[in-house]
Each structure stands twice: as structure tokens, then as C-alpha cells.
């Protein structure tokens, strides 16, 4: 049995004293596995994702990423962040830098790469998300879908082992969603370990090895997409699916 690349072991987290945002999370993700996390608003999906690169701190339990336990040890957090790329709902690009400059910033500062090498890597990743011709433009000259693809390329520039996507299409117009999902499908097909919080159920059916349904801070159901969509086990999953799929 392959060692999981991510393992949550009875992870609990509170916001303040009374809001129990994650409850006894147990989850193992194998290298190369693609997980889609769905559930109603406020169910803890994004918080779960943000714990993996320590943007949120859990208070109880253990969380291991690529063999490193995430604790208060800053060096461990640093090590893990180098292996985990994250794409947010908002593109978080620097408006005063070109696309290429947005992509080379981190490899040069964090990865200490020489400029030439950083630019070569950036162009390769822009090629990968099919947007290389926009390298000299500024983010605001691009459509939302293009900006999100730049954000994906930027995360890939640090050659992560794991990619986290936090509702990457929810800020986009419908006609731009497909171009971003297409890029994500390609990444998935290249064997990248991926965790994605999304309501795009077509993407979940096409790409996910496992669908995780969360509600009130708990993993209510974890199943293959086929089983989850055709035969959801819990009433809460059924209710959620009927709202989102309209049947």
C-alpha cells in the first residue's frame, strides 16, 4: 500500500471559541489521486483545503503532507508550501506586473532561480495552460478565464507535487468556466495530485477518483463519482444533489 501524500487524522478546528469548523476529519489522499470536495456553503470545504498548506491552523489531531507533519514548526510549513500549489477563487495576480513577471516572481525569490531559468519555466507553464501568447500583457488586459489560467500557471511554476483549487471557477462568467476546467482536466490527466473544491459536477464526474461531500464541518460521504451521483448514501447528499443538479 502506497503511503498517502496527504493524511488527516482526527483533525478538529474551531474559529473562536464556539464555531467548530472541522469535526474529526479523517482523510487519506494517495499520490496522483484526484479528489473533488463539494457541499453547501459554510460546510468547511475551503477550510479543509487551506489546512493542507497551513493557511489555516487546526487545533486537534494530526495532518501530514508528503511525510511532514504540519505543526507550528515554520521550517516544516515552508517545506510543505514548496510542494503545494494553490489556486483561489480570486486570481490574486499583481496588476502592475506582466503575466510573465507574475510567474517569475516566486521562483526567483523563493526558489532562488536565475531570471533566465525562471522565464523559461514560466513560458513552459503558460504553454501548458495554452496562454503563452499573453506573456507580455498585464492581468487587467485579460479575460477572467485567462487570468485564472495564468494563476494556475503561476502555481505550477513552483513545480508542486499537489495542487489545491478553491472554487477556481466561481468568479467566472459561464463561457469562461470551460476553458479553465479544460486546463484542470489536462493537469489531472498528467497525474497531478489534486484536491478541488467546486460545484462543477461535470468536472467531478470527468476527473475525480473520489468525491467528498461535506456538511457542518464533517465528511458526510466519500465515494467514487459514479456511486456518489447515482446512489448517494446520505439524505444530506441527496438533498444537495437535487438542488445542484435540479433533480
C-alpha positions in Angstrom: 0.0 0.0 0.0 1.5 3.3 -1.1 2.0 5.9 1.7 -0.7 8.6 1.4 0.7 12.0 0.2 -1.9 13.8 2.5 -3.3 12.3 5.7 -5.8 13.9 8.1 -6.0 12.0 11.3 -8.9 13.2 13.6 -8.4 16.8 12.7 -10.5 19.4 14.5 -10.6 23.1 14.1 -12.5 26.0 15.7 -12.9 29.6 14.7 -13.0 31.5 18.0 -14.4 29.5 21.0 -17.6 28.2 19.6 -17.6 27.7 15.9 -16.5 24.1 15.3 -15.5 24.4 11.6 -13.9 21.0 11.1 -15.0 17.9 13.1 -12.9 14.8 13.3 -11.7 14.8 9.8 -10.1 11.5 8.7 -8.9 11.5 5.1 -6.1 9.9 3.1 -5.1 11.0 -0.4 -2.9 8.8 -2.4 -0.2 10.3 -4.7 -1.8 11.1 -8.1 -5.3 10.9 -6.7 -7.9 13.5 -7.7 -10.4 14.5 -5.1 -13.4 16.8 -5.6 -14.8 18.3 -2.4 -18.4 19.6 -2.5 -21.1 20.6 -0.1 -23.2 23.5 1.0 -21.8 26.9 1.8 -20.2 27.0 5.2 -19.6 23.3 5.4 -15.8 23.6 5.9 -14.7 22.7 2.4 -12.3 25.6 1.9 -11.1 25.5 5.4 -10.1 21.8 4.9 -8.2 22.8 1.8 -6.5 25.7 3.4 -5.2 23.5 6.3 -3.1 21.5 3.8 -0.7 24.4 3.2 -1.3 25.8 6.7 -3.2 28.9 5.6 -5.5 27.7 8.4 -4.3 26.0 11.6 -6.0 23.0 13.0 -6.1 22.7 16.8 -6.5 19.0 17.3 -5.4 15.9 15.5 -2.6 15.3 13.0 -2.1 16.4 9.4 0.7 15.0 7.3 1.6 16.3 3.8 4.2 14.3 1.9 5.5 12.7 5.1 5.8 16.0 7.0 3.5 16.7 10.0 2.1 20.3 10.0 2.7 21.8 13.4 3.9 25.2 14.5 7.4 24.4 13.0 8.0 27.1 10.5 10.6 25.1 8.6 8.1 22.2 8.1 5.4 24.7 7.0 7.9 26.2 4.5 8.8 22.7 3.2 5.2 21.8 2.7 4.3 25.1 0.9 7.0 24.5 -1.6 5.3 21.2 -2.6 1.7 22.6 -2.7 0.4 24.9 -5.3 -2.9 26.7 -4.7 -5.4 28.4 -7.0 -8.0 30.6 -5.4 -11.4 31.9 -6.4 -9.9 35.4 -7.0 -6.9 35.3 -9.2 -4.6 37.3 -6.9 -2.3 38.5 -9.7 -0.2 41.6 -9.3 -1.9 44.2 -11.7 1.3 46.2 -12.1 3.3 43.2 -13.3 3.1 41.5 -16.7 1.9 37.9 -16.9 5.5 36.7 -17.2 6.6 38.8 -14.3 3.8 37.5 -12.1 5.0 34.0 -12.9 8.8 34.5 -12.3 8.5 36.4 -9.0 8.1 33.4 -6.7 10.6 31.1 -8.4 13.2 33.9 -8.3 12.6 34.9 -4.7 11.5 31.7 -3.1 13.2 29.2 -5.4 16.3 31.4 -6.0 16.2 30.6 -9.7 18.2 32.8 -12.1 15.9 35.1 -14.2 16.5 33.2 -17.5 15.6 29.9 -16.0 12.6 31.3 -14.2 11.4 32.8 -17.5 11.9 29.6 -19.4 9.9 27.7 -16.8 7.1 30.3 -16.8 6.8 30.2 -20.5 6.6 26.4 -20.4 3.8 26.6 -17.9 2.0 29.3 -19.9 2.2 26.9 -22.8 0.8 24.1 -20.7 -2.3 26.3 -19.9 -2.5 27.4 -23.5 -1.9 31.1 -23.0 1.8 31.6 -23.9 0.9 34.4 -26.3 -0.3 36.6 -23.4 3.1 36.6 -21.6 3.8 40.3 -22.2 0.3 41.6 -21.2 -0.9 42.9 -17.9 -3.6 40.9 -16.0 -6.3 43.5 -16.5 -5.9 43.2 -20.3 -7.0 39.6 -20.0 -10.4 38.0 -19.5 -11.3 36.3 -16.2 -10.8 32.9 -17.7 -7.3 33.9 -19.0 -6.4 35.4 -15.6 -7.4 32.2 -13.8 -5.3 30.2 -16.3 -2.4 32.5 -15.5 -2.9 31.9 -11.8 -2.8 28.1 -12.4 0.4 28.5 -14.4 1.9 30.6 -11.6 1.2 27.8 -9.1 2.7 25.3 -11.5 5.9 27.3 -11.7 7.0 26.1 -8.3 6.7 22.5 -9.6 4.3 21.4 -6.8 3.5 17.8 -6.1 0.0 18.7 -5.0 -2.4 21.3 -6.5 -5.3 22.7 -4.5 -8.1 24.5 -6.2 -10.6 26.5 -4.1 -13.7 27.1 -6.2 -11.5 28.2 -9.2 -14.4 28.9 -11.5 -16.9 30.6 -9.2 -15.8 34.1 -10.1 -16.0 33.5 -13.8 -18.6 34.0 -16.5 -20.2 30.8 -17.7 -18.5 30.9 -21.1 -15.1 31.1 -19.4 -15.6 28.2 -17.0 -15.0 25.6 -19.6 -11.6 26.9 -20.6 -10.4 26.8 -17.0 -11.9 23.3 -16.4 -10.3 22.1 -19.6 -6.8 23.1 -18.3 -7.6 21.4 -15.0 -8.7 18.2 -16.8 -5.4 18.2 -18.7 -3.4 18.5 -15.4 -5.4 15.7 -13.9 -4.6 13.5 -16.9 -0.9 14.2 -16.3 -1.1 12.5 -12.9 -1.0 15.6 -10.6 -2.4 15.0 -7.1 -5.4 17.4 -7.0 -7.9 18.5 -4.4 -10.6 20.7 -5.8 -13.5 22.5 -4.0 -16.1 23.0 -6.7 -19.7 22.9 -7.6 -18.9 21.9 -11.2 -20.3 18.4 -11.0 -19.5 17.6 -14.7 -15.8 18.1 -13.8 -16.2 15.8 -10.8 -17.7 13.1 -13.0 -14.9 13.5 -15.6 -11.9 13.8 -13.4 -12.4 12.8 -9.8 -11.2 9.4 -8.3 -13.2 10.3 -5.2 -16.0 12.8 -4.3 -16.1 14.0 -0.8 -19.3 15.6 0.5 -19.1 17.8 3.5 -21.7 19.3 5.7 -21.4 21.2 9.0 -17.6 20.5 9.2 -17.8 16.8 8.7 -17.1 14.4 5.8 -20.6 13.0 5.4 -19.8 10.9 2.4 -16.8 9.8 0.5 -17.3 7.8 -2.7 -16.5 7.2 -6.4 -18.2 9.8 -8.6 -20.4 7.1 -10.2 -21.7 5.9 -6.8 -22.0 9.4 -5.4 -24.1 10.7 -8.3 -26.2 7.6 -8.9 -26.5 6.3 -5.4 -25.8 8.9 -2.7 -25.8 7.2 0.7 -27.0 10.1 3.0 -30.1 12.2 3.0 -27.9 15.3 3.1 -26.0 14.3 -0.1 -29.3 13.5 -1.9 -30.7 16.9 -0.9 -27.6 18.7 -2.0 -27.5 16.9 -5.3 -31.2 17.6 -6.0 -30.6 21.3 -5.5 -27.4 21.5 -7.6 -28.4 19.1 -10.4 -32.0 20.1 -10.4 -33.5 16.6 -10.0 
